[in-house]
Amino acid sequence: MLVVANARGARVVTPPFALPADFSAPPPDLLSNEELVCGICQPNALDRPQMLRLAAQLVSRGAVDVPRLGREAERERAGPILAELSRQALKVDPDHPAWRALRVRFAGEPPLREPLLHWTRLAEPVMKDGRCNAESWRLVA
């Protein structure tokens, strides 16, 4: 899933190995971005939380159809993870349309016992005049 997400532009996490020159990611008609996000957000895959950053990047950049993602997430039981990611992403950008829609869609999901990721793992600092302190934060897209 990592290399497929990278091939589709989500590069916040990259593989620690070189891909073969003839590697070709499956096209979106065989594996949609919505299916890819749900595959990354499976509850049984939470031992690698850095992968969630890839799913969040695809959502943040608008590379998913949000209603389709919501249906897919319900079917694949990825709703609790997307609900938590939306809570964290909305701390950075409260007006992001995709994250707001997912937050509404999964509003009934109770918060997880332990946080998956801190909101800073979904964002990048916006520096002012090259200084160390961030002026603000924006979602990684």
N, C-alpha and C positions, 0 to 999 in steps of 0.2 A: 504494500500500500504506500510505503514511503516513496518509492521510485515513481509510482504512478502519480502521486500528488505532486512530486517535483516536476514531472513531465508536464503537468497542467498548470505550472506557474507558482505553486506553493513551495517556497524554498526557505522557509524559516528554519527548517530542520533538513539536513542533507545526510545521505548515507555515508558511512565511514569507509566505503569501498568504491572503486571505479566500476562503472557499468560497462558491459561489453559494447563495442562499437555498433553492433547490429541490434541493440536493444530497441524495442518499439513498444510503447505503452498501449494498452488496449484503447480503442477509440471510444468516445463518449456514448456511442450507440450500443456498445457492448457492456460498458461499465460507466454509468452516469456519475456526475459529480455528487449528486444526492446519495447515490448508493455508496460511493467512496467515503463520503463524510460519515454515513451511518456505519460503515465497516470499521472506520477508525474509532468511532464512539461506542463500540460495544462494551458492555460492562465487564466482560471477561478479559478485556485487553487493557485494563487500567494500570497494569504494572509498568507501562511505558507512557507516562503522562506527557512526555514531550511530543508524542504523536498527536495529541489533542491540539497542539498548536497548529498543525497542518490543516486539520478540519476547520479550526477557527479562522485561519487565513483564507480558506476558500469561501467561507460564509462572509467574512468581512469584506472581501474584494467583490462580492456580488456574483460569484461564479456558480451560484445555485439558484434553482427555482424554489423559493421558500415554501409555498404550499405543497409542492411535491416532496420537499425535504421533510416537512412535518408528517405527511402521510407515511413516507418511508421510515421515518424514525419511530412512529407508533408501531408499525408492523415489525420492525427489528428491535424494538424495546430499547432504543437509544434516547428516548425522551428525557430521562433523568440527567443524563450527561449533557445533552444540549441545553436543558434548563439551567444547569449550573454554569455552563460556558456563557450562556446569555446573561446571567446575573453578573458575571465577572466582566464581560465585554461592555455591558451598559454602564459600568463604573467609569469607563474611559470615554465612551461616546453614548450618552443617554438618548440621542436622537437617531442612532443608526437604524435604518428601516428594517433590515433583515433580522438583526438581533432583537429589536422590539417585537416584531411579529412572532419570532420563536418564543420570546418570553411570554407573550399572550397565549400562544398555542399550548405551552407547557406550564401554565400558571398553577395548575393543580399538583404539579410534582413537588413533593416536599424537599427541602434542602438536604443535601447529602450529609452524612455524619462528619466527614472530613472533606476539606476543600480539595478539589482536583488540581487546580492551578491557581496561583495568585494572579490577579488581574494584570500585573506587569509582564507576565509571560505572554500575554496576548497583544501587547502594545510595545511601542518604541518611543523613546523620549524625543521631544522636539527641543533642541538646544537654542539658546539665544546668544548670538554673537560668539559662538564657539566656546562658550563657558561650560563648566562641568555640570551645573545645576540645570535640570530640565525646566523649561518655561511651561511646557504642557506635555501631554502624551497623546498619541494617536494609535488607533488599531493598526496592526500590521496587515497590510493588504497587498 
